[in-house]
Amino acid sequence: MRDRSVGGGETSPGRYRWVIVALLFAATAINYIDRQMLGVLKPTLQADMGWNEAAFARIVFWFQFAYAVGYVTFGRVVDRVGARLGYLVAIVIWTLSHMAHGLAGSVGQFALARVGLGIGESGSFPAGIKAVTEWFPQRERAFAIGLFNAGSNVGAIITPLLVPAIVLLFDWRMAFFLTGGFGLVWAAAWWAIYRSPDDNKSVSARELDYIRQDLPDSSAQMPWGSVLVRRETWAYALGKFFIDPIWWFFLFWLPGYLFERYQLDLKSFGLPLAAIYLISDFGSVGGGWFSSRLIRAGLSVNLARKLTMLVSAGMVAPIWFAQDVSNLWGAVLLIGLAAAGHQAFSANLMTLPSDLFPQNAVGSVVGIGGTLGAIGGMGMALFTGHILETTHGYALLFAICASAYFVALVAIQLLSPRLARVDTA
């Protein structure tokens, strides 16, 4: 064991843990660049490939099917092999699959590439949340998760600004090849930098004590079957089931909605879309900060998390009226507020596994929840395709978005009214 003695002049617990958040932020941004490119390129691909809404929905469905299967698998893998190796495997799989889109020439080939992307990307949040659980005390986890989850919005901002420029300079196939390089660079950096706090020479004794301030977890491994039957697991999983489909809807159909509703084109719809996700970044960071601030002020974890989620659900509700807004930038503000509400809700929801379970079960709980969320997304994809093909309107879809977060919070409250940690004895 190396010496971690602290000099008499040291007063700060140290800040190296925020380097880990920066790495996770970058990976999440790359994740969403790769994930959202299909939505951003939807009008281009529909024109080039002759797809209708149903064909696009099938491609989205197969991505979410693979994501659902991969999530629960990766969750357990990450608990077994750790965040370092688990995240490396995940990003290599999704990066190679992302680049394979540039070789696709049919709906079936795009669906196959999306399957690989879904399997790889399903490892991102189990590994990321596992890393935060290793590196942060409970009081800072929602803020840390909110920060790295803000990378999803940055990725969503970059994509509509960068990808159309690449398409206009080259073509849509080159866009997949060039953006794939981001993931390969990150994988090398992650493997070189990431270690557990105990094995990292840059972490002082004071910072390590700060990270380990919570009561120690049980060292016994929780069997997967034991995790599966806990009410607390399903509090998290049902929350994901109700809200994840809404975020998928934003990612995959929002570009097309703006394109059609406000008569935009490849050059003009990038800025409004980027503005929506810039607004949502405030929700991601603010939602995590707010519940962490409430805990520091003396509120219980239970009240802090749920109060923040209630406020977040209220931010999403006005999207019910989005289709009635005739002004583009009015719609951007309304949808941006909803996206911010989602991210604030999600930052707190994703903290629940580490609030409720020991470290050696966090990845499994995240995996189960992610799978249920992806299953909900699969249904939402097919439902959205059907509604748009038959009604050509978004009113019902926006109504579902407005109510989903309240339903999720009710489910969480019923299944875990006190957010008490599970008894593993």
C-alpha positions as CSV (number, residue, x, y, z in Angstrom):
1,M,0.0,0.0,0.0
2,R,1.5,3.3,-1.0
3,D,1.9,6.2,1.5
4,R,-1.0,8.7,1.4
5,S,0.2,10.9,4.3
6,V,-1.0,14.4,4.0
7,G,1.2,17.4,4.6
8,G,0.2,19.8,7.4
9,G,-0.7,22.6,5.0
10,E,-3.3,20.6,3.0
11,T,-6.8,21.8,3.6
12,S,-8.7,20.7,0.5
13,P,-10.0,17.2,0.0
14,G,-8.5,17.3,-3.5
15,R,-10.2,17.5,-7.0
16,Y,-8.9,14.6,-9.0
17,R,-12.3,12.9,-9.0
18,W,-13.5,15.7,-11.3
19,V,-11.0,14.5,-14.0
20,I,-13.0,11.3,-14.0
21,V,-16.2,13.3,-14.5
22,A,-14.5,15.1,-17.4
23,L,-13.6,11.8,-19.1
24,L,-17.2,10.5,-18.6
25,F,-18.6,13.8,-20.0
26,A,-16.5,13.5,-23.1
27,A,-17.5,9.8,-23.6
28,T,-21.2,10.7,-23.2
29,A,-20.9,13.5,-25.8
30,I,-19.3,11.1,-28.2
31,N,-22.1,8.6,-27.4
32,Y,-24.7,11.1,-28.4
33,I,-23.0,12.3,-31.5
34,D,-23.0,8.7,-32.7
35,R,-26.5,8.0,-31.5
36,Q,-28.2,11.2,-32.8
37,M,-26.6,11.2,-36.3
38,L,-29.3,9.0,-37.7
39,G,-32.0,11.5,-36.5
40,V,-30.0,14.5,-37.9
41,L,-29.5,12.8,-41.2
42,K,-33.1,11.5,-41.3
43,P,-34.3,14.0,-44.0
44,T,-31.2,13.3,-46.1
45,L,-31.4,9.5,-45.8
46,Q,-35.1,9.5,-46.5
47,A,-34.5,11.5,-49.7
48,D,-31.5,9.3,-50.7
49,M,-32.9,5.9,-49.7
50,G,-36.6,6.5,-50.2
51,W,-37.5,5.6,-46.6
52,N,-41.0,6.3,-45.2
53,E,-41.7,6.9,-41.5
54,A,-42.4,3.2,-40.9
55,A,-39.0,2.1,-42.3
56,F,-37.2,4.7,-40.2
57,A,-39.1,3.5,-37.1
58,R,-38.0,-0.1,-37.8
59,I,-34.3,1.0,-37.8
60,V,-34.8,2.9,-34.5
61,F,-36.6,-0.2,-33.1
62,W,-33.7,-2.5,-33.8
63,F,-31.2,-0.1,-32.2
64,Q,-33.4,-0.1,-29.1
65,F,-33.8,-3.8,-29.1
66,A,-30.1,-4.3,-29.1
67,Y,-29.7,-1.6,-26.5
68,A,-32.2,-3.4,-24.3
69,V,-30.4,-6.7,-24.5
70,G,-27.0,-5.2,-24.2
71,Y,-27.9,-3.0,-21.2
72,V,-28.8,-5.8,-18.8
73,T,-25.8,-7.8,-20.0
74,F,-23.3,-5.0,-19.7
75,G,-24.7,-4.0,-16.3
76,R,-23.6,-7.4,-14.9
77,V,-20.4,-7.4,-16.9
78,V,-19.4,-4.0,-15.4
79,D,-20.1,-5.3,-11.9
80,R,-17.8,-8.3,-12.7
81,V,-14.9,-6.6,-14.6
82,G,-15.1,-3.0,-13.3
83,A,-15.7,0.3,-15.0
84,R,-12.3,0.6,-16.7
85,L,-12.4,-2.6,-18.8
86,G,-16.2,-2.5,-19.2
87,Y,-16.2,1.0,-20.7
88,L,-13.3,0.3,-23.0
89,V,-15.1,-2.8,-24.5
90,A,-18.3,-0.8,-24.8
91,I,-16.8,2.2,-26.7
92,V,-14.8,0.0,-29.1
93,I,-17.9,-1.9,-30.1
94,W,-20.1,1.1,-30.6
95,T,-17.4,3.1,-32.5
96,L,-16.8,0.3,-35.0
97,S,-20.5,-0.1,-35.5
98,H,-21.0,3.6,-35.9
99,M,-18.4,3.7,-38.7
100,A,-20.1,0.7,-40.3
101,H,-23.1,2.9,-41.0
102,G,-21.0,4.6,-43.7
103,L,-21.0,1.2,-45.6
104,A,-24.7,0.5,-45.4
105,G,-27.0,0.7,-48.4
106,S,-30.4,-0.7,-47.3
107,V,-32.8,-0.6,-44.4
108,G,-31.5,-4.1,-43.3
109,Q,-27.9,-3.0,-43.4
110,F,-28.6,0.2,-41.4
111,A,-30.6,-1.9,-38.9
112,L,-27.6,-4.3,-38.5
113,A,-25.2,-1.4,-37.9
114,R,-27.7,0.1,-35.4
115,V,-27.7,-3.3,-33.6
116,G,-24.0,-3.1,-33.1
117,L,-24.3,0.5,-32.0
118,G,-27.0,-0.3,-29.5
119,I,-25.0,-3.2,-28.0
120,G,-21.9,-1.0,-27.5
121,E,-23.7,2.1,-26.3
122,S,-25.7,0.1,-23.7
123,G,-22.4,-0.2,-21.7
124,S,-22.0,3.6,-21.4
125,F,-24.2,4.4,-18.5
126,P,-23.7,1.2,-16.4
127,A,-19.9,1.9,-16.6
128,G,-20.3,5.6,-16.1
129,I,-22.5,5.3,-13.0
130,K,-20.3,2.6,-11.7
131,A,-17.3,4.9,-12.0
132,V,-19.2,7.8,-10.2
133,T,-20.1,5.4,-7.4
134,E,-16.4,4.4,-7.0
135,W,-15.2,8.1,-7.1
136,F,-17.8,10.1,-5.3
137,P,-19.6,10.2,-1.9
138,Q,-23.4,10.0,-1.9
139,R,-23.8,13.8,-1.4
140,E,-22.0,14.6,-4.7
141,R,-23.2,11.7,-6.9
142,A,-26.3,13.4,-8.4
143,F,-24.2,16.5,-9.3
144,A,-21.4,14.3,-10.8
145,I,-23.9,12.3,-12.8
146,G,-25.7,15.5,-13.9
147,L,-22.3,16.9,-15.1
148,F,-21.3,13.9,-17.1
149,N,-24.8,13.4,-18.4
150,A,-24.6,17.0,-19.7
151,G,-22.3,15.5,-22.3
152,S,-25.4,14.0,-24.0
153,N,-26.6,17.5,-24.6
154,V,-23.2,18.7,-25.8
155,G,-23.1,15.8,-28.2
156,A,-26.7,16.6,-29.3
157,I,-25.6,20.3,-29.9
158,I,-22.5,19.4,-31.8
159,T,-24.2,16.9,-34.1
160,P,-26.6,19.2,-36.0
161,L,-23.8,21.8,-36.4
162,L,-21.0,19.5,-37.4
163,V,-22.6,16.8,-39.4
164,P,-24.4,18.9,-42.0
165,A,-21.1,20.7,-42.7
166,I,-19.4,17.3,-43.3
167,V,-22.3,16.2,-45.5
168,L,-22.1,19.4,-47.6
169,L,-18.3,19.1,-47.9
170,F,-18.2,15.4,-48.6
171,D,-21.3,13.2,-48.2
172,W,-23.3,11.4,-45.4
173,R,-21.1,8.3,-45.5
174,M,-17.9,10.3,-44.7
175,A,-19.8,11.9,-41.8
176,F,-19.9,8.4,-40.1
177,F,-16.3,7.7,-40.8
178,L,-14.9,11.0,-39.6
179,T,-16.9,11.2,-36.4
180,G,-15.9,7.6,-35.5
181,G,-12.4,8.8,-34.8
182,F,-13.6,10.6,-31.7
183,G,-14.4,7.3,-30.0
184,L,-11.0,5.7,-30.8
185,V,-9.1,8.6,-29.3
186,W,-11.2,8.6,-26.2
187,A,-10.7,4.8,-25.7
188,A,-6.9,5.3,-25.7
189,A,-7.2,8.1,-23.1
190,W,-9.6,6.2,-20.9
191,W,-7.3,3.1,-20.7
192,A,-4.3,5.3,-20.0
193,I,-5.9,7.5,-17.3
194,Y,-8.6,5.6,-15.4
195,R,-7.9,3.6,-12.2
196,S,-9.9,3.1,-9.1
197,P,-9.2,5.8,-6.4
198,D,-7.2,3.3,-4.3
199,D,-4.8,2.6,-7.2
200,N,-4.5,6.2,-8.5
201,K,-1.3,8.0,-7.4
202,S,-2.9,11.4,-8.1
203,V,-5.4,11.0,-5.3
204,S,-4.4,12.3,-1.9
205,A,-5.2,10.6,1.4
206,R,-7.6,13.4,2.2
207,E,-9.5,13.1,-1.1
208,L,-9.6,9.3,-0.7
209,D,-11.1,9.7,2.8
210,Y,-13.6,12.2,1.4
211,I,-14.6,9.7,-1.3
212,R,-15.0,6.9,1.2
213,Q,-16.9,9.0,3.8
214,D,-20.1,7.0,3.5
215,L,-20.7,3.8,5.4
216,P,-18.7,0.9,3.7
217,D,-20.7,-1.4,1.5
218,S,-21.0,-5.1,2.2
219,S,-18.2,-7.0,0.4
220,A,-20.6,-9.9,-0.4
221,Q,-21.7,-10.1,-4.1
222,M,-25.4,-9.7,-4.5
223,P,-26.7,-12.5,-6.8
224,W,-28.4,-11.2,-9.9
225,G,-31.6,-12.9,-9.0
226,S,-31.6,-11.1,-5.6
227,V,-31.2,-7.8,-7.4
228,L,-34.0,-8.6,-9.8
229,V,-36.7,-9.2,-7.1
230,R,-36.0,-6.1,-5.0
231,R,-38.8,-3.4,-5.1
232,E,-36.0,-0.8,-5.2
233,T,-34.7,-2.2,-8.5
234,W,-38.2,-1.8,-10.0
235,A,-38.6,1.7,-8.6
236,Y,-35.6,2.6,-10.7
237,A,-36.5,0.4,-13.7
238,L,-40.1,1.7,-14.0
239,G,-38.8,5.2,-13.8
240,K,-36.6,4.5,-16.8
241,F,-39.4,2.7,-18.6
242,F,-41.6,5.8,-18.5
243,I,-39.1,8.5,-19.2
244,D,-36.5,7.0,-21.6
245,P,-38.9,6.6,-24.5
246,I,-39.5,10.4,-24.3
247,W,-35.8,11.1,-24.7
248,W,-35.5,8.7,-27.6
249,F,-38.4,10.5,-29.2
250,F,-36.6,13.8,-28.8
251,L,-33.4,12.4,-30.3
252,F,-34.8,10.6,-33.3
253,W,-37.9,12.6,-34.3
254,L,-37.3,16.1,-33.2
255,P,-35.0,17.0,-36.2
256,G,-37.7,15.7,-38.6
257,Y,-40.4,17.6,-36.7
258,L,-38.5,20.9,-36.9
259,F,-37.6,20.2,-40.5
260,E,-41.2,19.7,-41.5
261,R,-43.2,21.9,-39.1
262,Y,-41.1,25.1,-39.8
263,Q,-39.9,24.3,-43.4
264,L,-36.2,24.1,-42.5
265,D,-33.4,22.5,-44.5
266,L,-30.0,20.9,-43.8
267,K,-28.4,24.3,-43.5
268,S,-31.0,26.0,-41.2
269,F,-32.3,23.4,-38.8
270,G,-29.0,22.8,-37.0
271,L,-29.1,26.0,-34.9
272,P,-32.6,25.6,-33.5
273,L,-31.8,22.0,-32.6
274,A,-28.5,23.0,-31.0
275,A,-30.3,25.6,-29.0
276,I,-32.8,23.1,-27.6
277,Y,-30.0,20.9,-26.3
278,L,-28.0,23.8,-25.0
279,I,-31.1,24.7,-22.8
280,S,-31.3,21.1,-21.7
281,D,-27.7,21.2,-20.5
282,F,-28.9,23.6,-17.7
283,G,-31.4,21.0,-16.6
284,S,-28.8,18.2,-16.5
285,V,-26.3,20.2,-14.4
286,G,-29.0,22.1,-12.4
287,G,-31.0,19.0,-11.5
288,G,-28.0,17.3,-10.1
289,W,-26.8,20.4,-8.3
290,F,-30.2,21.1,-6.8
291,S,-30.7,17.8,-5.1
292,S,-27.1,17.8,-3.9
293,R,-27.6,21.3,-2.5
294,L,-30.8,20.2,-0.7
295,I,-28.9,17.3,0.9
296,R,-26.1,19.6,2.0
297,A,-28.8,21.8,3.5
298,G,-30.1,19.0,5.7
299,L,-32.9,17.4,3.7
300,S,-33.1,13.7,3.4
301,V,-31.9,12.0,0.3
302,N,-35.5,10.8,-0.2
303,L,-37.0,14.3,-0.1
304,A,-34.2,16.0,-2.1
305,R,-34.3,13.5,-5.0
306,K,-38.1,13.4,-5.2
307,L,-38.7,17.1,-4.8
308,T,-36.2,17.8,-7.6
309,M,-37.9,15.2,-9.8
310,L,-41.3,16.8,-9.2
311,V,-40.1,20.2,-10.2
312,S,-38.5,18.6,-13.3
313,A,-41.7,16.9,-14.3
314,G,-43.4,20.3,-14.1
315,M,-40.9,21.7,-16.5
316,V,-41.8,19.0,-19.1
317,A,-45.6,19.4,-18.9
318,P,-46.0,22.5,-21.2
319,I,-44.7,20.5,-24.1
320,W,-48.3,19.4,-24.5
321,F,-48.9,22.6,-26.4
322,A,-45.8,22.6,-28.6
323,Q,-47.5,21.7,-31.8
324,D,-49.7,24.8,-31.4
325,V,-46.8,27.2,-31.4
326,S,-46.4,28.7,-34.8
327,N,-43.1,30.6,-34.1
328,L,-40.0,28.5,-34.5
329,W,-38.1,30.1,-31.6
330,G,-41.1,29.9,-29.3
331,A,-41.2,26.2,-30.0
332,V,-37.5,26.0,-29.4
333,L,-37.9,27.5,-25.9
334,L,-40.9,25.2,-25.1
335,I,-39.2,22.0,-26.2
336,G,-35.9,23.1,-24.7
337,L,-37.6,23.6,-21.3
338,A,-39.0,20.0,-21.7
339,A,-35.6,18.6,-22.6
340,A,-34.1,20.4,-19.6
341,G,-36.8,18.9,-17.4
342,H,-36.0,15.5,-18.7
343,Q,-32.3,15.8,-18.0
344,A,-32.9,17.2,-14.5
345,F,-35.2,14.3,-13.7
346,S,-32.8,11.8,-15.3
347,A,-29.8,13.0,-13.3
348,N,-31.6,12.2,-10.1
349,L,-33.2,9.0,-11.3
350,M,-29.8,7.7,-12.4
351,T,-28.4,8.3,-8.9
352,L,-31.0,6.0,-7.2
353,P,-29.0,2.7,-7.9
354,S,-26.1,4.1,-5.9
355,D,-28.4,5.5,-3.2
356,L,-30.2,2.2,-2.8
357,F,-27.6,-0.6,-3.5
358,P,-24.0,-1.5,-2.6
359,Q,-21.4,-0.8,-5.2
360,N,-21.2,-4.4,-6.4
361,A,-24.8,-4.3,-7.5
362,V,-25.0,-0.8,-9.0
363,G,-24.2,-2.0,-12.6
364,S,-26.8,-4.7,-12.5
365,V,-29.5,-2.4,-11.3
366,V,-28.6,0.2,-13.9
367,G,-28.6,-2.6,-16.5
368,I,-32.1,-3.8,-15.6
369,G,-33.4,-0.2,-15.6
370,G,-31.8,0.5,-18.9
371,T,-33.2,-2.6,-20.5
372,L,-36.7,-1.7,-19.4
373,G,-36.2,1.9,-20.6
374,A,-35.1,0.6,-24.0
375,I,-38.1,-1.8,-24.2
376,G,-40.3,1.3,-23.6
377,G,-38.4,3.1,-26.3
378,M,-39.0,0.2,-28.8
379,G,-42.7,0.5,-28.2
380,M,-42.5,4.3,-28.5
381,A,-40.6,4.0,-31.8
382,L,-43.2,1.7,-33.4
383,F,-46.1,3.8,-32.0
384,T,-44.5,7.1,-33.2
385,G,-44.1,5.6,-36.7
386,H,-47.7,4.5,-36.8
387,I,-49.1,7.8,-35.5
388,L,-47.1,9.8,-38.0
389,E,-48.0,7.6,-40.9
390,T,-51.8,7.7,-40.0
391,T,-52.4,11.1,-38.5
392,H,-49.4,13.2,-39.7
393,G,-49.5,15.1,-36.4
394,Y,-47.6,15.2,-33.1
395,A,-50.3,16.3,-30.7
396,L,-50.8,12.9,-29.1
397,L,-47.1,12.3,-28.9
398,F,-46.5,15.6,-27.1
399,A,-49.3,14.8,-24.7
400,I,-47.6,11.5,-23.8
401,C,-44.3,13.4,-23.2
402,A,-46.0,15.9,-20.9
403,S,-47.5,13.2,-18.6
404,A,-44.8,10.5,-18.5
405,Y,-42.6,12.1,-15.8
406,F,-45.5,12.4,-13.3
407,V,-46.3,8.7,-13.9
408,A,-42.7,7.8,-13.4
409,L,-42.5,9.7,-10.1
410,V,-45.7,8.0,-8.8
411,A,-44.2,4.6,-9.6
412,I,-41.0,5.4,-7.8
413,Q,-42.9,6.7,-4.7
414,L,-45.1,3.6,-4.6
415,L,-42.2,1.1,-4.8
416,S,-39.6,3.0,-2.7
417,P,-41.5,5.5,-0.5
418,R,-38.4,6.2,1.7
419,L,-35.5,5.4,-0.7
420,A,-34.0,3.3,2.1
421,R,-30.9,1.3,1.2
422,V,-31.5,-2.4,0.7
423,D,-30.6,-4.8,3.4
424,T,-28.0,-7.3,2.0
425,A,-27.6,-9.2,5.3
